[in-house]
Each structure stands twice: as structure tokens, then as C-alpha cells.
């Protein structure tokens, strides 16, 4: 099972400041929303390929990590294109939702490159600096918890599915299998949330933790230039 989590490495993206990578992500998303056209998405697809290569991240692996979102991205254009009567499917009606779904996929792939190349503590420090005060601290902790526990919850769901298969759960109706996996996953998620709450209280959760120091370097300049170019393109 492909899990979306940080992996140590020596790729170009691993050496960038997390604030630089966040700037690229935000500018990329703005450009994707501003230019959701075939020509614009072709250019952004080429850029995504370069970003994933710079992050040593497989596009197939990243797409598999987001496989739970893929059915929604695929079904939305199909439902939009269905018409009650000949020709039964209107390509023109499905075109815009299809482009929008592809746009979301590209944004997800860029976020995968960020997650795979950025330690959670650095993300927490970057958010805390960009949003000062307690709101920034709360936002940083929330993002850090998502990054830390999403892979854990994915593994829990995989464990529940494997246990169900070992007990011949595949012979049950689809609705029953979905109920078993969802119930098991939620039970594990609530149990982990309870343990997390206890751990935070036991460690005297603080609003001013000691986070890693962040510093921009010369290698960040090309990435910052790319973020600026994307922001200008999005504003055009």
C-alpha cells in the first residue's frame, strides 16, 4: 500500500526551505484555477512532471496514494455529461468538469511532492512563521497532526481490509464490506484521537515550542522565481 508520508532523501526538493515549497504550491494552485483550459493544463502537466522529478516522487505512486479521491474526480464529469435522451452523453457538458477534475489531480500531485520531501516539524515551523501568534500555532499543529496521522489511518484501513479478507469477507455483499471497513476505521481513528489527547495533556502542550530553524539559501531562488512567475501568470 502506497502511503503519503515524508521520506528522507537528497533530491532537489529535499534541500529547499519549506516556505519556498509552500509558495510554489500556492502559486501553482492559483495558476491552475486561473487557467483551467486545455492549453493551460498541458503547460501545468509538464511543470508537474518537472516538480515530481525534482522531488524524486513517482507520479504513479502519488496517484495511488490519492486513489480514494480519484473515483470522485472520474465520476463527476461522467454524471455531468449524462443526458436523458439521445445521444445520452453530451461531451460538451462533460468537458468543463473533466478539466476541473484534472486540475485537482495536478494540485494533488504537487502536494504529494511537498509531503514526501518535507519533514513534519519543518512544515510546522513554516506555518508558525507565516501565520504569527496562537492562530498560527494552532494551524501548524493541525497540519502537523494531519501529516502524521493520515498515513497511520491509511494503514489502519489496510489492516481492517486485510483482516476482513482473511475471514472470507470478500464473499459478503459490497454494502456489508463497506460498513465493516468504515466502522473498523472509525473505531481505530477515535481510539487514536483519545490517546493523542491524553499524550498532549501529559506533555503539557505549549504555545511556544522549540521548532527547527529555517533559512533560505541560494538554491531556493529558482523555486521562488518559479512561484513568482506562476503568481503573475495566475493574475493575467
FENVEN-V540306 format. One record per residue. N is the residue number from 1. SS is DSSP state (alpha for helix, beta for strand, coil for the rest). NEAR is the number of other ideal C-beta (glycine too) atoms within 12 Angstrom. Layout:
N_SS_NEAR ; N_SS_NEAR
This chain:
1_coil_19 ; 2_coil_23 ; 3_coil_27 ; 4_coil_37 ; 5_coil_30 ; 6_coil_28 ; 7_coil_26 ; 8_coil_13 ; 9_coil_18 ; 10_coil_12 ; 11_coil_22 ; 12_coil_25 ; 13_alpha_36 ; 14_alpha_25 ; 15_alpha_26 ; 16_coil_36 ; 17_coil_33 ; 18_alpha_41 ; 19_alpha_29 ; 20_alpha_35 ; 21_alpha_41 ; 22_alpha_33 ; 23_alpha_30 ; 24_alpha_41 ; 25_alpha_38 ; 26_alpha_26 ; 27_alpha_32 ; 28_alpha_40 ; 29_alpha_29 ; 30_alpha_27 ; 31_alpha_34 ; 32_alpha_35 ; 33_alpha_24 ; 34_alpha_21 ; 35_coil_26 ; 36_coil_29 ; 37_coil_19 ; 38_alpha_16 ; 39_alpha_12 ; 40_alpha_25 ; 41_alpha_29 ; 42_alpha_18 ; 43_alpha_22 ; 44_alpha_36 ; 45_alpha_26 ; 46_alpha_15 ; 47_alpha_30 ; 48_alpha_36 ; 49_alpha_21 ; 50_alpha_24 ; 51_alpha_38 ; 52_alpha_31 ; 53_alpha_18 ; 54_alpha_29 ; 55_coil_37 ; 56_coil_23 ; 57_coil_38 ; 58_coil_20 ; 59_alpha_27 ; 60_alpha_14 ; 61_alpha_24 ; 62_alpha_36 ; 63_alpha_25 ; 64_alpha_21 ; 65_alpha_29 ; 66_coil_29 ; 67_alpha_24 ; 68_alpha_21 ; 69_alpha_23 ; 70_alpha_20 ; 71_alpha_14 ; 72_alpha_19 ; 73_alpha_27 ; 74_alpha_21 ; 75_alpha_17 ; 76_alpha_25 ; 77_alpha_28 ; 78_alpha_21 ; 79_alpha_19 ; 80_alpha_22 ; 81_alpha_22 ; 82_beta_18 ; 83_coil_16 ; 84_coil_8 ; 85_coil_8 ; 86_coil_7 ; 87_coil_13 ; 88_coil_13 ; 89_beta_18 ; 90_coil_20 ; 91_alpha_17 ; 92_alpha_14 ; 93_alpha_19 ; 94_alpha_25 ; 95_alpha_20 ; 96_alpha_20 ; 97_alpha_26 ; 98_alpha_26 ; 99_alpha_28 ; 100_alpha_23 ; 101_alpha_30 ; 102_alpha_31 ; 103_alpha_34 ; 104_alpha_28 ; 105_alpha_32 ; 106_alpha_39 ; 107_alpha_35 ; 108_alpha_34 ; 109_alpha_42 ; 110_alpha_44 ; 111_alpha_37 ; 112_alpha_41 ; 113_alpha_42 ; 114_alpha_43 ; 115_alpha_37 ; 116_alpha_36 ; 117_alpha_39 ; 118_coil_42 ; 119_coil_26 ; 120_alpha_30 ; 121_alpha_24 ; 122_alpha_33 ; 123_alpha_37 ; 124_alpha_32 ; 125_alpha_30 ; 126_alpha_36 ; 127_alpha_32 ; 128_alpha_33 ; 129_alpha_25 ; 130_alpha_24 ; 131_coil_21 ; 132_coil_15 ; 133_alpha_15 ; 134_alpha_14 ; 135_alpha_15 ; 136_alpha_22 ; 137_alpha_25 ; 138_alpha_19 ; 139_alpha_22 ; 140_alpha_33 ; 141_alpha_30 ; 142_alpha_20 ; 143_alpha_31 ; 144_alpha_31 ; 145_alpha_26 ; 146_alpha_22 ; 147_alpha_32 ; 148_alpha_26 ; 149_alpha_26 ; 150_alpha_27 ; 151_alpha_24 ; 152_alpha_25 ; 153_alpha_31 ; 154_alpha_26 ; 155_alpha_22 ; 156_alpha_28 ; 157_alpha_29 ; 158_alpha_23 ; 159_alpha_20 ; 160_alpha_28 ; 161_alpha_23 ; 162_alpha_17 ; 163_alpha_20 ; 164_alpha_25 ; 165_alpha_17 ; 166_alpha_11 ; 167_coil_15 ; 168_coil_10 ; 169_alpha_21 ; 170_alpha_17 ; 171_alpha_11 ; 172_coil_16 ; 173_coil_11 ; 174_alpha_12 ; 175_alpha_10 ; 176_alpha_15 ; 177_alpha_22 ; 178_alpha_18 ; 179_alpha_17 ; 180_alpha_24 ; 181_alpha_28 ; 182_alpha_19 ; 183_alpha_18 ; 184_alpha_26 ; 185_alpha_27 ; 186_alpha_18 ; 187_alpha_19 ; 188_alpha_25 ; 189_alpha_23 ; 190_alpha_16 ; 191_alpha_18 ; 192_alpha_22 ; 193_alpha_18 ; 194_alpha_14 ; 195_alpha_16 ; 196_alpha_22 ; 197_alpha_15 ; 198_alpha_13 ; 199_alpha_15 ; 200_alpha_17 ; 201_alpha_12 ; 202_alpha_10 ; 203_coil_11 ; 204_coil_10 ; 205_coil_17 ; 206_coil_13 ; 207_coil_16 ; 208_coil_14 ; 209_coil_18 ; 210_coil_10 ; 211_coil_25 ; 212_coil_19 ; 213_coil_14 ; 214_coil_26 ; 215_coil_18 ; 216_coil_20 ; 217_coil_15 ; 218_coil_14 ; 219_coil_20 ; 220_alpha_25 ; 221_alpha_16 ; 222_alpha_20 ; 223_alpha_36 ; 224_alpha_24 ; 225_alpha_18 ; 226_alpha_30 ; 227_alpha_32 ; 228_alpha_21 ; 229_alpha_22 ; 230_alpha_33 ; 231_alpha_22 ; 232_alpha_15 ; 233_alpha_22 ; 234_alpha_22 ; 235_alpha_14 ; 236_coil_12
